[in-house]
Amino acid sequence: MTRIQDDLFATVNAELLENAEIPADKPRISAFDELVLKNEKNLAKDLAELSQNLPTDNPELLEAIKFYNKAGDWQAREKADFYAVKNELAKVETLNTFEDFKNNLTGSVAKFDVRLSSLD
């Protein structure tokens, strides 16, 4: 056991450090993060259930369900053609300077408003 005067953090948080499980895809976990994960699971469960019985009286919810289903269709996503995205990335890969960026990407799919300002 660590003495409080040797390591306050380890002493105060000993139980947490011993028992906390950090998900493999997360750099940390906190009470807030646990709430976020719980809410994500609840939302996914609710949308999956609603997908079986689509609501007709709430167009916004219907769109959310459609988006959830489309985003979760991994087979379709694997087969999807990312031609437009690949074209945009090809443009980015040719850039070498900030001037190249200003001259070539300001009219792309993602609109950029490039302004230089001084730090006076």
Protein Blocks (a to p, Z undefined) as FASTA:
>chain_A
ZZfklommlmmmmmmmmmpccdfkbcbdcfklmmmmmmmmmmmmmmmmmmmmccfklmkl
mmmmmmmmmmmmmmlmmmpccklmmmmmmmmmmpcbfklmmmmmmmmmbdcddddddfZZ
